[in-house]
Amino acid sequence: MIVATAEDAEGGFHPPSILDFFPPAIFGEGTLFEFTRINAAQLLATAILVILLIVGTRNMRIVPGRLQSIVEMGLDFVRVNIAHDILGRKDGNRFLPLLTTMFFMILFMNLTGIIPGINIAGTSVIAVPLLLAVISYVTFIYAGIKKSPGNFFKNSLFPSGVPAALYIIVTPLEFLSTFIIRPVTLTLRLLMNMIVGHLMLVLFFSATHFFFFTAGGWWTPLGVGTLAFGLAFTLFEVLVAFLQAYVFTILTAVYIQLAVAEEH
């Protein structure tokens, strides 16, 4: 599937396009139940994650086995390096289920972009990043109101220490940056990274297919080069998948921390 855009009926090379993110329906075309390859990637990532967590925590032992150790390392990473480090132990434990779910959901859906036969991340369509950003946004507001019911919006829009005359400028900027730009940037950062990663992988492997099987001759060495770049970029995409899950989750934790800070 990753080389599907490599050539047309005349054998010419065609690079990947945004149409890759609107694949044909597997079933239910034109209905609310339309199911595509991206939906298959999302279900596959969810199934693998759920099975891994269930099997890895089903028979917990004092001396953990290999799978239990891997699961515990992953859970401890979120708990220690994100939840407790940003929010402290009390608030970290309070929001740990959300942060853990968010991190592993993004990570596993990102990784479907390098699985042969799937070759597209479950987070490369706006629905998933937008949903997660809305959850992060709602949690931020909930945490702030829960901490300071009467002062959260006031302190967010009218920060202390600013001369009253400047609020006409500061308040609209604070509203935009706090309540509009944050969810938008969360959505776009994850979405764009996954889109670009997919397009780059398709470009490298499509070019490899073209140089090896269509152009041939003296063009074949270029295919070796694009294949090498494609394999290297695949490894890079694994790193990007992890980093994007980490960045999204840690920014959510930071926003929550700002909402429950003492000045609110």
Steps between C-alpha positions, in 0.01 A plus 500: 500500500788735567602490134151542363574854383830411334380485143197537280387304195776661290766409753570856613597579856248678719585620851264450793217746551246605759260250342690228688311614808164442336529130411211314335250339733542135587129487572211734582597763244292816528346399834570583862668159529752552221814305582838576341861389533558780752217369717659155475829652622324661794323177598822300461693740723224493763477120495877452532520750786209348692630145455852602603379671817265216595755224443782701658307572821287186529730302730710759679807362675750645744774391262347611169530311176614663178158625386403620847831688522436674167148600603618622841779703340251667268255578778775624730633725225169685479449501876847625597617707204170666408236480771708532816773715347255762369202476736652365819401177669146597609375659178716266295322194639168676453552551127723197440230282333430773243866571428588131473212429263587802288870411474457137402207567269700756303815285500336186367291685242812683383687172457246358255662732246795262465310169506517332156158475340362782715761769437300786643475637852166491678572858608555628145137609458377795700227316692737329745733796579199730526317265737808472722550877494138555603544253788817683605321835474196388699722343767699825528184704554353241739817494709508879519135537599531216750802668660364857502133520399480876534842608380609268218370700205573832673865413565538348154367805317605774743850405626615680812761773483376645171389866498124522459526706182691218327230238558332616178802354319610225739161335557422423131855366458468282809164371377644409160818340635335311787163393365541498120862454396583220745253240369570606141876459536461168680290372211717632219835402651405133521308495174764671288785285629313182413396630157854605410643172626263299284565711192877468540485121539272463198730726298813299580349158442303608194819638350676173583228302322519732200879487467517121543203381296410778256804714417760223534843524343724771635219620726519189719778638727271790584247242617759365740544850638128568542456158663774583750342837574161332535631247753683771694191721503293204623722483807469877536120466487516267801675778690249758374211274606636489855590870513158612378326284760732641767462864391121483476470335842750724676335815359167374630662452842651850483163654416338315790780616729440860395131455577558368852781743586457688824436837335174360361 
